[in-house]
Amino acid sequence: MSLRLGIRLAMAAFFFACFGVVFYVGWQRPTILVLHSYDKDYAWTREVDAGFARVLKAQSWVRVNSYYMKTKGSKDKDYLRRAGLAARRAVDAAAPDVLIAVDDPAQDLVARHYVDHPRLRIVFAGVNGGIEEYGYPGAQNVTGILERKPAEAIAECLRFLDRDRNRKARVMLLCDTSSSAVSDAEYLADCDWEGLEYRGARHVDSFAEWQAAVLELAGQVDYLLVGGYRQLSSAEDYGKVVAATEVMTWTEAHAAMPVVGMNVFNAEDGAMLAIGVSPFEQGEVASELALTLLETDQAASALPVRLSNQYVIALRKSALERRGLEVPRIFEAFARATNNYFD
């Protein structure tokens, strides 16, 4: 064998050895599958993803895949069933070490089927209500972060806006009949609304009912809280939902009272002001929990379930000016810093 041939063979052997090591290390990397209930272009999902990126982007030792179920805006039970089955097939194919399931449909249609799975661990995020219906309490492979509306921050803001009134401001929640909206209403009913007269929630199923409620409440409430309205049926086609921007644009134009959103994307839809749970926090905390599970290999149940405690403020300048309202300058700075300030 010539010296030149020997060198070539040695170089080839070295190349294949390096390739083999890289392939083995890549193949051995633990996998996180992020399962979103909604579409990646949905405002809430975009910012939850931004929270994931803040934590996971630098973790090259972990493989991260995402799957978007696109269930927002559909009332079709057969569509939802098929979306759940497709997502479960994706989970089985990916065989992740940790499944991060975001928002309630991902829990209901997919993650609950993996409770106490011998190898898969579940981290939930964006759950508005309880976790009992998913079988999570007592499960050894489940932990996560709950989403709870920032009632204290909303009440503080309303008291500021209403500081010149001699009586307590009357406040009411208007929302659709989705499970998340019902859960939010139940939670808010038990919150402390010190300095305000909270009059509970009204749930409607269609856009026509929503419009009638907005007009009817004129003179009965001083501030209208809006939560979920992405499940409002169209008058022309009951199975079709009305676009969120259409709902909020109409509401801002016709509501006699100021409208305050409880989700940060409400301002993007058209509301003058929104104070909502931080989607960034949901993504960050879920990522941190997932990494802890991979690093320590402990049971998910050993990590306590967390509660959301951060919120984001969003503003729409034109809507505020139309109502002649001013908010603290810090609100505008906060909204601009998080790209939630709209003209």
C-alpha positions as CSV (number, residue, x, y, z in Angstrom):
1,M,0.0,0.0,0.0
2,S,1.4,3.4,-1.0
3,L,1.8,6.1,1.5
4,R,-0.6,8.3,-0.4
5,L,-3.3,5.6,-0.4
6,G,-2.7,5.0,3.3
7,I,-3.2,8.7,4.1
8,R,-6.4,8.8,2.1
9,L,-7.8,5.8,3.9
10,A,-6.9,7.3,7.2
11,M,-8.6,10.5,6.3
12,A,-11.7,8.7,5.1
13,A,-11.8,6.6,8.3
14,F,-11.4,9.8,10.4
15,F,-14.2,11.5,8.4
16,F,-16.6,8.6,8.9
17,A,-15.7,8.3,12.5
18,C,-16.5,12.0,13.0
19,F,-19.8,11.7,11.1
20,G,-20.7,8.7,13.2
21,V,-20.1,10.5,16.4
22,V,-22.1,13.5,15.3
23,F,-24.9,11.3,14.1
24,Y,-24.9,9.3,17.4
25,V,-24.9,12.4,19.5
26,G,-27.7,13.9,17.5
27,W,-29.7,10.7,17.6
28,Q,-29.2,10.5,21.4
29,R,-30.3,14.1,22.1
30,P,-33.5,14.2,24.2
31,T,-36.6,15.6,22.4
32,I,-39.1,18.1,23.4
33,L,-42.3,18.3,21.3
34,V,-44.3,21.6,21.7
35,L,-47.9,20.9,21.0
36,H,-49.9,24.1,20.3
37,S,-53.7,24.1,20.3
38,Y,-53.8,26.9,17.8
39,D,-52.1,28.2,14.7
40,K,-48.6,29.7,14.7
41,D,-49.9,33.0,13.3
42,Y,-52.3,33.5,16.3
43,A,-51.1,36.4,18.4
44,W,-51.1,34.4,21.7
45,T,-49.3,31.5,20.1
46,R,-46.7,33.7,18.6
47,E,-45.8,35.2,21.9
48,V,-45.8,31.9,23.7
49,D,-43.4,30.7,21.1
50,A,-41.2,33.8,21.8
51,G,-41.1,32.7,25.4
52,F,-40.0,29.2,24.3
53,A,-37.3,30.7,22.2
54,R,-35.9,32.8,25.0
55,V,-35.1,29.6,27.0
56,L,-34.7,26.8,24.4
57,K,-32.9,28.5,21.6
58,A,-29.5,28.2,23.3
59,Q,-30.1,24.6,24.4
60,S,-28.3,22.8,21.5
61,W,-28.2,19.5,23.4
62,V,-32.0,19.3,23.1
63,R,-34.0,18.6,20.0
64,V,-37.2,20.8,19.9
65,N,-40.1,20.2,17.5
66,S,-43.4,22.0,17.2
67,Y,-46.9,21.0,16.1
68,Y,-49.8,23.3,15.6
69,M,-53.3,21.8,15.9
70,K,-55.2,24.9,14.5
71,T,-58.3,24.4,16.6
72,K,-59.1,28.0,17.2
73,G,-62.2,29.2,15.5
74,S,-63.8,25.8,14.9
75,K,-67.0,24.4,16.6
76,D,-67.0,21.3,14.4
77,K,-66.7,18.4,16.7
78,D,-65.6,16.0,14.0
79,Y,-62.9,18.4,12.9
80,L,-61.7,18.7,16.5
81,R,-61.7,14.9,16.9
82,R,-59.7,14.5,13.7
83,A,-57.2,17.3,14.8
84,G,-56.7,15.4,18.0
85,L,-56.1,12.1,16.3
86,A,-53.6,13.7,13.9
87,A,-51.8,15.3,16.8
88,R,-51.6,12.0,18.7
89,R,-50.1,10.3,15.7
90,A,-47.5,13.1,15.5
91,V,-46.7,12.6,19.2
92,D,-46.3,8.8,18.7
93,A,-44.1,9.3,15.7
94,A,-41.9,11.9,17.4
95,A,-41.6,9.8,20.6
96,P,-40.6,12.8,22.6
97,D,-39.1,12.7,26.1
98,V,-41.2,15.7,27.1
99,L,-44.5,16.9,25.6
100,I,-45.3,20.5,26.3
101,A,-49.0,20.9,25.6
102,V,-50.2,24.5,25.3
103,D,-53.8,25.6,26.0
104,D,-56.9,23.6,26.8
105,P,-57.6,21.8,23.5
106,A,-54.1,20.3,23.5
107,Q,-54.8,18.8,26.9
108,D,-58.3,17.6,26.1
109,L,-57.7,16.2,22.7
110,V,-54.2,14.9,23.1
111,A,-52.1,15.1,26.3
112,R,-54.6,13.5,28.7
113,H,-54.3,10.3,26.7
114,Y,-50.6,10.1,27.9
115,V,-51.3,10.4,31.6
116,D,-48.9,8.1,33.5
117,H,-47.2,7.0,30.2
118,P,-44.1,5.1,31.3
119,R,-41.6,7.2,29.2
120,L,-43.3,10.4,28.2
121,R,-43.5,13.4,30.6
122,I,-46.1,16.1,30.2
123,V,-45.7,19.9,30.9
124,F,-48.9,21.8,30.4
125,A,-49.3,25.6,29.8
126,G,-52.1,28.0,29.1
127,V,-54.7,26.0,31.1
128,N,-57.6,28.4,32.1
129,G,-59.6,26.1,34.3
130,G,-58.8,23.2,36.5
131,I,-56.8,20.2,35.5
132,E,-59.0,17.5,37.0
133,E,-60.9,16.8,33.8
134,Y,-57.7,15.8,32.1
135,G,-56.7,13.4,34.9
136,Y,-53.6,15.3,35.8
137,P,-54.0,15.4,39.7
138,G,-52.1,12.5,41.1
139,A,-50.4,11.6,37.7
140,Q,-46.7,11.0,38.1
141,N,-45.7,12.3,34.7
142,V,-47.5,15.7,34.7
143,T,-46.6,19.2,35.8
144,G,-47.0,22.7,34.3
145,I,-48.2,26.3,34.6
146,L,-51.8,27.4,34.9
147,E,-53.1,30.5,33.2
148,R,-55.1,32.8,35.5
149,K,-56.4,36.2,34.5
150,P,-54.6,39.1,36.3
151,A,-57.8,40.3,38.1
152,E,-55.8,42.4,40.6
153,A,-54.0,44.3,37.8
154,I,-57.2,44.8,35.9
155,A,-59.0,46.1,39.0
156,E,-56.1,48.5,39.8
157,C,-56.2,49.9,36.2
158,L,-60.0,50.4,36.3
159,R,-59.8,52.2,39.7
160,F,-57.2,54.5,38.1
161,L,-59.4,55.2,35.1
162,D,-62.4,55.8,37.3
163,R,-60.6,57.8,40.0
164,D,-62.9,60.9,39.6
165,R,-66.1,59.0,40.1
166,N,-67.9,59.3,43.5
167,R,-69.3,55.8,43.4
168,K,-67.9,52.4,42.7
169,A,-67.6,51.7,39.0
170,R,-69.8,48.9,37.7
171,V,-67.9,46.3,35.8
172,M,-69.1,43.3,33.8
173,L,-67.5,40.5,31.7
174,L,-68.9,39.7,28.2
175,C,-67.6,36.5,26.5
176,D,-68.6,33.6,24.4
177,T,-69.4,30.1,25.6
178,S,-66.0,28.4,25.0
179,S,-64.6,26.3,27.8
180,S,-61.8,28.7,28.4
181,A,-64.2,31.7,28.7
182,V,-66.4,29.8,31.1
183,S,-63.3,28.9,33.2
184,D,-62.2,32.5,33.2
185,A,-65.6,33.7,34.3
186,E,-65.6,31.2,37.2
187,Y,-62.2,32.3,38.3
188,L,-63.0,36.0,38.2
189,A,-66.2,35.5,40.2
190,D,-64.1,34.5,43.2
191,C,-61.5,37.4,42.8
192,D,-61.3,40.5,45.0
193,W,-62.7,43.5,43.1
194,E,-62.1,46.0,45.9
195,G,-63.3,49.5,45.0
196,L,-65.4,48.2,42.1
197,E,-68.8,46.6,41.7
198,Y,-68.2,43.5,39.7
199,R,-71.5,42.3,38.2
200,G,-70.4,38.9,36.9
201,A,-70.3,37.5,33.4
202,R,-72.7,37.2,30.5
203,H,-72.1,34.4,28.0
204,V,-73.4,34.6,24.4
205,D,-73.2,32.1,21.6
206,S,-73.5,34.3,18.5
207,F,-72.4,37.6,17.2
208,A,-76.0,38.9,17.1
209,E,-76.4,38.1,20.8
210,W,-73.0,39.8,21.5
211,Q,-74.2,43.0,19.6
212,A,-77.5,43.0,21.5
213,A,-75.7,42.6,24.9
214,V,-73.3,45.5,24.2
215,L,-76.2,47.8,23.3
216,E,-78.3,46.6,26.2
217,L,-75.6,47.2,28.8
218,A,-75.3,50.9,28.0
219,G,-76.1,52.7,31.2
220,Q,-75.9,49.5,33.3
221,V,-72.1,49.1,33.5
222,D,-69.3,51.7,33.4
223,Y,-66.6,49.3,32.0
224,L,-67.1,46.3,29.8
225,L,-64.5,43.5,30.2
226,V,-64.1,41.3,27.2
227,G,-62.6,37.8,27.2
228,G,-63.1,35.2,24.6
229,Y,-65.1,36.1,21.5
230,R,-63.5,33.8,18.9
231,Q,-66.3,31.3,19.1
232,L,-69.2,33.6,18.1
233,S,-71.4,32.1,15.4
234,S,-72.3,34.1,12.3
235,A,-76.0,34.9,11.7
236,E,-75.7,33.6,8.1
237,D,-74.0,30.3,9.0
238,Y,-74.3,29.1,12.6
239,G,-71.4,26.7,12.1
240,K,-69.1,29.5,11.0
241,V,-67.5,31.9,13.5
242,V,-67.1,35.7,13.0
243,A,-63.6,37.1,12.7
244,A,-62.2,38.4,15.9
245,T,-61.2,41.8,14.4
246,E,-64.8,42.2,13.1
247,V,-66.2,41.6,16.6
248,M,-63.8,43.9,18.4
249,T,-64.0,46.7,15.8
250,W,-67.8,46.7,16.0
251,T,-67.6,46.6,19.8
252,E,-65.3,49.6,20.1
253,A,-67.4,51.5,17.6
254,H,-70.8,50.8,19.3
255,A,-70.1,50.3,23.0
256,A,-71.3,53.3,25.2
257,M,-68.8,52.3,27.9
258,P,-65.0,51.8,27.7
259,V,-63.9,48.3,26.6
260,V,-61.1,46.5,28.4
261,G,-59.7,43.3,27.2
262,M,-58.4,40.5,29.4
263,N,-56.1,39.0,26.7
264,V,-53.2,40.9,25.3
265,F,-54.3,40.2,21.8
266,N,-57.6,42.0,22.3
267,A,-55.9,45.3,21.6
268,E,-54.5,43.9,18.4
269,D,-58.1,43.0,17.5
270,G,-59.2,46.6,18.1
271,A,-59.8,47.1,21.9
272,M,-58.5,50.4,23.4
273,L,-56.7,48.6,26.3
274,A,-55.9,45.0,27.3
275,I,-54.3,43.5,30.4
276,G,-53.6,39.8,30.0
277,V,-51.5,36.9,31.2
278,S,-48.0,37.1,29.8
279,P,-47.7,34.5,27.0
280,F,-43.9,34.9,27.3
281,E,-44.1,33.7,30.9
282,Q,-46.1,30.7,29.9
283,G,-43.5,29.7,27.3
284,E,-40.5,30.4,29.5
285,V,-41.8,28.5,32.6
286,A,-42.9,25.5,30.5
287,S,-39.5,25.4,28.9
288,E,-37.7,25.6,32.3
289,L,-39.8,22.8,33.7
290,A,-39.1,20.7,30.6
291,L,-35.4,21.2,30.9
292,T,-35.4,20.4,34.6
293,L,-37.1,17.1,33.8
294,L,-34.5,16.3,31.2
295,E,-31.5,17.3,33.3
296,T,-32.6,15.6,36.5
297,D,-34.7,12.7,35.2
298,Q,-37.1,13.1,38.1
299,A,-40.8,12.5,38.1
300,A,-42.8,15.4,36.7
301,S,-45.1,15.3,39.8
302,A,-42.1,16.2,41.9
303,L,-42.1,19.7,40.3
304,P,-45.0,21.8,41.8
305,V,-47.6,23.2,39.4
306,R,-47.0,26.9,38.9
307,L,-49.4,29.8,38.7
308,S,-49.0,32.7,36.2
309,N,-47.9,35.9,38.0
310,Q,-46.8,38.1,35.1
311,Y,-49.0,40.2,32.8
312,V,-48.7,42.2,29.6
313,I,-50.4,45.5,28.8
314,A,-51.5,46.4,25.2
315,L,-52.8,49.7,24.0
316,R,-54.6,51.0,20.9
317,K,-53.9,54.8,20.7
318,S,-56.8,55.7,18.4
319,A,-59.4,54.0,20.6
320,L,-58.1,55.6,23.8
321,E,-58.2,59.1,22.1
322,R,-61.7,58.5,20.8
323,R,-62.9,58.0,24.4
324,G,-60.8,60.8,25.8
325,L,-59.0,58.5,28.2
326,E,-55.4,58.8,29.4
327,V,-53.4,56.0,31.0
328,P,-50.1,56.2,32.9
329,R,-47.1,56.8,30.6
330,I,-45.5,53.6,31.9
331,F,-48.4,51.7,30.3
332,E,-47.4,53.0,26.9
333,A,-43.7,52.3,27.5
334,F,-44.6,48.7,28.6
335,A,-46.8,48.2,25.5
336,R,-44.2,49.5,23.2
337,A,-41.5,47.4,24.7
338,T,-43.5,44.2,24.1
339,N,-44.7,45.2,20.6
340,N,-48.2,45.6,21.9
341,Y,-48.8,49.3,21.1
342,F,-51.1,49.9,18.1
343,D,-52.1,53.2,16.4
